[in-house]
Amino acid sequence: MSVPYINYKQLEEFYTIKGTCELFEMSKSELKAACEKYNVQPRQNEIGVYGFVKYDICRLHNLLYYEGRNHDSDVREEDPWA
């Protein structure tokens, strides 16, 4: 699963679950699976809407972004100790 590049400086402070799906270009079920894998859970904001704060967006995006990039390099994995 690969996510698009995101400029963290341009992020808003809070994203709904739907907004996060749009930002990461993934379905709700894919987002849920990624959140469970990396233990990042949605939070309720002050008006009771579930979503993700900027910190969690950055953290989850970073994990997913490099997971996608590392997946490509697994094909040519090299042992630095060889």
C-alpha positions as CSV (number, residue, x, y, z in Angstrom):
1,M,0.0,0.0,0.0
2,S,1.5,3.3,-1.0
3,V,0.3,6.8,0.0
4,P,1.0,10.0,-1.8
5,Y,3.6,12.5,-0.7
6,I,2.2,15.0,1.8
7,N,3.8,18.3,2.9
8,Y,3.4,18.2,6.7
9,K,3.7,22.0,7.0
10,Q,0.4,22.4,5.0
11,L,-1.6,20.0,7.1
12,E,-4.6,21.1,9.2
13,E,-4.7,20.4,12.9
14,F,-7.5,17.8,12.7
15,Y,-8.8,15.5,10.0
16,T,-12.0,13.4,10.1
17,I,-11.8,9.7,9.2
18,K,-13.3,10.6,5.8
19,G,-10.8,13.4,5.3
20,T,-7.9,11.2,6.2
21,C,-9.1,8.6,3.7
22,E,-9.1,11.3,1.0
23,L,-5.7,12.6,2.1
24,F,-4.1,9.2,2.0
25,E,-6.0,8.1,-1.1
26,M,-7.3,4.9,0.5
27,S,-10.6,3.3,1.5
28,K,-12.0,3.4,5.0
29,S,-11.2,-0.3,5.5
30,E,-7.6,0.2,4.3
31,L,-7.2,3.1,6.8
32,K,-8.7,1.0,9.6
33,A,-6.3,-1.9,8.8
34,A,-3.3,0.5,8.8
35,C,-4.4,2.1,12.0
36,E,-4.7,-1.3,13.7
37,K,-1.3,-2.4,12.3
38,Y,0.5,0.7,13.7
39,N,-1.6,1.2,16.7
40,V,-2.8,4.7,15.7
41,Q,-6.4,5.2,16.8
42,P,-8.9,8.0,15.9
43,R,-9.6,10.5,18.7
44,Q,-12.7,12.6,19.4
45,N,-12.4,16.3,19.0
46,E,-14.1,18.9,21.2
47,I,-17.4,18.5,19.3
48,G,-17.4,14.7,19.4
49,V,-16.2,14.0,15.8
50,Y,-13.8,11.1,15.4
51,G,-10.6,11.7,13.4
52,F,-6.9,12.2,13.7
53,V,-4.8,15.1,15.0
54,K,-1.9,16.4,13.0
55,Y,0.6,14.5,15.0
56,D,-1.1,11.2,14.3
57,I,-1.6,12.0,10.6
58,C,2.2,12.7,10.3
59,R,3.1,9.5,12.2
60,L,0.8,7.2,10.3
61,H,1.7,8.8,7.0
62,N,5.4,8.4,7.6
63,L,5.0,4.7,8.5
64,L,2.8,4.0,5.4
65,Y,5.0,6.1,3.1
66,Y,8.2,4.3,4.0
67,E,6.4,0.9,4.1
68,G,5.5,1.4,0.5
69,R,9.0,2.5,-0.5
70,N,10.7,-0.3,1.4
71,H,8.4,-2.8,-0.2
72,D,9.9,-1.9,-3.6
73,S,13.4,-2.3,-2.3
74,D,12.7,-5.8,-0.8
75,V,13.2,-7.2,-4.2
76,R,16.8,-6.2,-4.2
77,E,17.5,-6.5,-0.5
78,E,21.2,-6.6,0.3
79,D,22.9,-7.8,3.4
80,P,25.3,-5.1,4.6
81,W,27.1,-7.7,6.7
82,A,27.8,-10.0,3.7
